[in-house]
Amino acid sequence: MASSDLINIKDNLKNYLKNTEVIDIENKEIQDLALSLSKNCNSDEQIAKNCFEYVRDNIPHSGDIKAEITTCKASDVLKHKTGWCYAKSHLLSALLRANNIPAGFCYQHLSCGEYENDKYCLHGLNAVYLKKYGWYRIDPRGNKQGVDAQFTPPIEKLAFKLEKNEYDLAQIYDKPLDIVINSLQSFENYKQMSKNFPLTNEFIRRAKLEDAQELNCLVSSLLLYIFEQTPSWFEEDISKDSFEKRLKDKNYEHYIYTIDKKIVGFIAIKEKNHLYHLFVDKNFHKRGIAKKLFECVKTNMNTTNMKVNASLYSIAVYKALGFKESGKQENYQGLDYQPMVYESK
């Protein structure tokens, strides 16, 4: 990796080390605990594991103990020794950041049937940036029967296995979602909180195999913008079967933008350096969805020198995202395209 790439990665991680009102890493108790958890450690992995296991095992989940207090700020979670999953992720992030280890926030869209039937909510967890592996998700929720979250990089072992209509939100946030903070600050105890978990109907999530048909329909609806007559090779490339193959292939990563359960856009990255697909439903153009999808990619991987073969009608979109033309226009079996490369800012 070139030195400029390393500088770009470090710059992108700065926000994941910040002290904030909620992630108050400068609090004395946070500082003292972070120092004790790093004692005799020789790597960021050892420190991160100690921080993770401390929050997982020593801070009871507020839902498990039906706590009469709702905590939010990291130092308050430590002080009162309890927190919902979101609050526990705030404390873990603070302990990691206090040890100069970048830490972010992740969410899942899960059933909250444990508290109320036929209802969904957000579940909060963390991502930690490890020097050896990059971003690695960990869930400090707290183990119990049927829940066994562990720290085993690079293999994830989270608290919950996704079931039907459950999703991983794809973005690694540098601060907790406002909707999460609002819930934690508005509802004072177990009874209130268990009936008012945060939830959003608009988010970017990781793709699932069952998305293949809807992705095919989305791209098919946009073909008139790309071709006068769609070549057979492209029809094959966007078929349901082809989408299923790519969704199973670890060389591809797909991020899905959904509103009210409808897929309105998606981005696919091949081998972490080639933007393979970026499509947005025509009814949702000019709403910043393409930008949000690419920003999500940037939180998950290094986009320095990422390439794209842009169809001619999409060149302006890619320029707005920070790509520049790289070489002359070319043609592949009836598709005119412009090679482009991303310029890191």
C-alpha positions in Angstrom: 0.0 0.0 0.0 1.3 3.4 -0.9 2.1 6.0 1.8 -0.6 8.3 0.4 -3.1 5.5 1.0 -2.0 5.1 4.6 -2.4 8.8 5.2 -5.9 8.7 3.6 -6.9 5.8 5.9 -5.7 7.7 9.0 -7.5 10.9 8.0 -10.7 8.9 7.5 -10.4 7.4 11.0 -10.1 10.7 12.9 -13.8 11.0 13.5 -13.8 7.6 15.1 -11.4 8.8 17.8 -13.3 12.0 18.9 -14.5 13.0 22.3 -18.1 14.0 22.3 -20.8 14.8 24.8 -22.1 11.2 24.7 -18.8 9.5 24.1 -17.0 11.4 26.8 -13.6 9.8 26.6 -12.0 12.6 28.7 -14.0 11.7 31.8 -11.6 10.6 34.6 -13.4 7.3 35.3 -13.4 6.4 31.6 -9.7 7.3 31.4 -8.8 5.3 34.5 -10.7 2.2 33.4 -9.3 2.4 29.8 -5.7 2.6 31.2 -6.3 -0.4 33.5 -7.7 -2.5 30.6 -4.7 -1.8 28.5 -2.2 -2.7 31.2 0.4 -5.4 30.0 -1.1 -5.5 26.5 1.1 -5.7 23.5 -1.4 -5.1 20.7 -4.5 -3.2 19.9 -6.3 -6.6 19.6 -5.5 -7.4 23.2 -6.7 -4.0 24.4 -9.9 -4.2 22.3 -10.7 -7.7 23.6 -10.3 -6.5 27.2 -12.5 -3.5 26.6 -15.1 -5.6 24.9 -15.2 -8.3 27.5 -15.4 -5.7 30.3 -18.5 -4.0 28.8 -20.1 -7.3 27.8 -19.6 -9.0 31.2 -19.6 -6.3 33.8 -22.3 -3.9 32.6 -25.7 -5.7 32.8 -28.1 -5.1 29.9 -30.9 -2.9 31.1 -33.5 -5.2 29.5 -32.2 -8.2 31.3 -32.4 -6.7 34.7 -35.4 -4.4 34.0 -33.4 -1.4 35.1 -35.2 1.6 36.6 -32.8 4.0 34.9 -32.0 4.6 31.2 -28.4 5.5 30.6 -26.9 7.1 27.5 -23.6 8.9 28.1 -20.6 6.6 28.3 -19.6 7.8 31.7 -23.2 7.3 33.0 -23.3 3.7 31.8 -20.1 3.1 33.7 -21.4 5.0 36.8 -24.7 3.2 37.0 -23.4 -0.1 35.7 -26.2 -0.7 33.3 -27.3 0.2 29.8 -29.4 -0.9 26.8 -27.4 -2.3 23.9 -27.0 1.2 22.4 -25.7 2.7 25.7 -23.3 -0.3 26.2 -21.9 0.5 22.7 -21.3 4.1 23.8 -19.2 2.9 26.7 -17.2 0.4 24.7 -16.5 3.1 22.0 -15.3 5.5 24.8 -13.0 2.9 26.3 -11.5 2.0 22.8 -11.1 5.7 21.8 -9.5 6.5 25.1 -6.9 3.9 24.1 -6.5 5.5 20.7 -8.3 2.7 19.0 -10.8 3.9 16.4 -14.4 2.8 17.2 -17.7 3.3 15.5 -21.3 2.4 15.8 -23.3 -0.2 13.9 -27.0 -1.1 14.0 -29.2 -4.0 13.0 -32.9 -4.0 12.2 -34.2 -6.9 14.4 -37.4 -8.3 15.7 -37.9 -7.2 19.3 -40.3 -10.1 20.0 -38.5 -10.6 23.4 -40.4 -7.4 24.5 -43.3 -7.1 22.1 -44.7 -9.4 19.4 -44.7 -8.4 15.7 -42.5 -5.4 16.3 -39.0 -4.4 15.0 -36.4 -2.1 16.4 -32.8 -1.1 16.0 -30.1 -3.0 17.9 -26.8 -1.3 18.7 -23.3 -2.7 18.5 -19.8 -1.6 17.6 -17.1 -1.7 15.0 -13.5 -1.5 16.0 -10.6 -0.7 13.6 -7.8 -3.2 14.2 -4.4 -2.7 12.6 -4.2 -6.3 11.3 -7.8 -6.7 10.0 -9.4 -3.3 9.5 -13.0 -2.8 10.6 -14.3 -5.7 12.8 -17.8 -5.8 14.3 -18.3 -6.7 18.0 -21.5 -6.8 20.1 -21.2 -6.0 23.8 -24.9 -6.5 24.5 -24.2 -9.2 27.2 -24.4 -12.9 26.9 -27.2 -15.1 28.2 -29.0 -18.3 27.1 -29.1 -18.2 23.3 -26.7 -15.2 23.1 -23.0 -15.8 22.8 -21.1 -12.8 21.4 -17.3 -13.2 21.3 -14.2 -11.4 20.2 -12.6 -13.7 17.6 -11.1 -11.5 14.7 -11.3 -11.7 11.8 -14.4 -14.0 12.3 -17.5 -12.2 13.6 -19.5 -13.8 16.4 -22.3 -11.4 17.1 -25.2 -11.7 19.6 -27.9 -12.5 17.1 -28.3 -14.4 13.8 -30.4 -12.6 11.3 -33.8 -14.0 10.5 -36.4 -13.1 7.9 -37.0 -9.3 7.7 -33.9 -8.7 9.8 -30.9 -6.8 8.4 -27.5 -5.4 9.1 -27.4 -1.7 8.5 -24.3 -1.3 6.4 -22.8 2.0 7.6 -20.2 2.3 10.3 -21.2 5.6 12.0 -18.7 7.8 13.8 -21.4 8.9 16.2 -24.6 7.3 17.5 -27.8 7.9 15.5 -29.9 10.9 16.7 -32.9 8.6 16.9 -31.1 6.4 19.3 -29.9 9.3 21.5 -33.5 10.7 21.5 -34.9 7.5 22.7 -32.4 7.0 25.5 -32.9 10.5 26.7 -36.7 10.5 26.5 -37.6 7.2 28.2 -36.6 6.9 31.8 -36.9 3.2 32.7 -37.4 -0.3 31.5 -41.2 -0.1 31.1 -41.0 3.1 29.0 -38.0 2.1 26.9 -39.2 -1.5 26.1 -42.3 0.1 24.4 -40.3 2.8 22.5 -37.2 1.3 21.0 -35.7 3.4 18.2 -36.5 2.5 14.6 -36.1 4.0 11.2 -37.8 3.2 7.9 -35.0 4.6 5.7 -31.5 3.1 5.9 -28.7 1.4 4.0 -28.3 -2.2 4.7 -26.2 -5.2 3.6 -27.8 -7.3 0.9 -29.4 -10.7 1.4 -29.8 -13.4 -1.2 -33.6 -12.9 -1.4 -32.9 -9.3 -2.8 -31.9 -10.7 -6.2 -35.3 -10.4 -7.8 -35.9 -6.9 -6.6 -32.5 -5.8 -7.7 -33.1 -7.2 -11.2 -36.4 -5.3 -11.4 -34.8 -2.1 -10.3 -32.0 -2.2 -12.9 -34.4 -3.4 -15.6 -36.6 -0.3 -15.1 -33.6 1.9 -15.9 -32.4 0.3 -19.1 -34.0 2.9 -21.4 -31.5 5.4 -19.9 -28.5 3.3 -20.9 -29.4 1.5 -24.2 -31.5 2.1 -27.2 -31.6 -1.7 -27.4 -30.3 -3.7 -24.5 -27.6 -6.2 -25.5 -28.2 -9.8 -24.4 -25.0 -9.9 -22.3 -26.2 -7.1 -20.2 -29.6 -8.7 -19.7 -27.8 -11.8 -18.5 -25.6 -9.7 -16.2 -28.6 -8.3 -14.4 -30.7 -11.4 -14.3 -31.9 -12.8 -11.0 -29.5 -15.7 -11.4 -26.5 -13.4 -11.9 -27.5 -11.3 -9.0 -27.7 -14.4 -6.8 -24.3 -15.5 -7.9 -22.7 -12.1 -7.0 -24.6 -12.0 -3.7 -23.0 -15.4 -2.8 -19.6 -14.3 -4.1 -17.3 -12.9 -1.4 -15.5 -10.8 -4.0 -18.6 -8.6 -4.2 -20.1 -6.4 -1.6 -23.6 -5.0 -2.0 -25.2 -2.1 -0.1 -29.0 -1.6 -0.3 -30.9 1.7 0.2 -34.4 1.0 1.5 -37.4 3.2 2.3 -40.4 1.6 3.8 -39.0 -1.9 3.0 -38.7 -1.0 -0.7 -35.3 -1.1 -2.4 -34.8 2.3 -4.0 -31.0 2.1 -4.8 -27.9 -0.1 -4.4 -24.2 -0.1 -4.9 -22.0 -3.1 -5.6 -18.2 -3.1 -5.2 -16.0 -5.8 -6.7 -12.8 -6.9 -5.0 -12.9 -3.7 -2.9 -11.5 -1.5 -5.8 -14.0 -1.6 -8.6 -17.4 0.1 -8.4 -19.4 -2.5 -10.3 -23.0 -1.3 -10.1 -24.7 1.9 -8.8 -28.4 2.3 -9.6 -31.2 4.4 -8.0 -34.9 4.1 -8.8 -35.9 6.8 -11.2 -38.6 7.9 -8.8 -36.0 8.7 -6.2 -33.4 10.6 -8.3 -32.0 13.9 -7.0 -32.5 12.9 -3.3 -28.8 12.3 -2.6 -29.2 8.5 -2.5 -26.2 7.7 -4.8 -24.0 10.0 -2.6 -25.2 8.3 0.6 -24.5 4.9 -0.8 -21.0 5.8 -1.8 -20.4 7.5 1.6 -21.4 4.2 3.2 -18.9 2.4 1.1 -16.2 4.8 2.2 -16.9 3.9 5.9 -16.4 0.2 5.1 -13.3 0.2 2.9 -10.5 2.3 1.5 -11.8 3.9 -1.7 -8.5 5.4 -2.8 -8.1 4.9 -6.6 -11.3 3.0 -6.8 -12.3 2.6 -10.5 -15.6 2.6 -12.4 -16.6 2.2 -16.0 -19.3 4.8 -16.2 -22.1 4.7 -18.7 -22.2 8.0 -20.5 -25.4 9.2 -18.9 -23.9 8.6 -15.5 -20.6 10.5 -15.9 -22.0 13.6 -14.2 -23.1 11.6 -11.2 -19.7 10.0 -10.7 -18.0 13.4 -11.1 -20.2 14.7 -8.3 -19.0 11.8 -6.1 -15.4 12.7 -6.7 -14.4 10.5 -9.7 -12.4 11.9 -12.6 -12.1 10.7 -16.2 -9.2 8.2 -16.7 -8.4 7.7 -20.4 -10.7 7.8 -23.4 -14.2 6.6 -23.8 -14.5 3.0 -24.8 -17.1 0.5 -26.0 -17.9 -2.9 -24.8 -20.3 -4.9 -26.9 -22.7 -2.0 -27.5 -22.1 -0.2 -24.2 -20.3 3.1 -24.5 -18.5 3.9 -21.2 -16.0 6.3 -19.7 -13.2 4.8 -17.4 -13.0 6.9 -14.2 -11.1 6.8 -11.0 -11.9 8.1 -7.5 -9.9 11.1 -6.2 -9.6 11.0 -2.4 -10.3 14.4 -0.8 
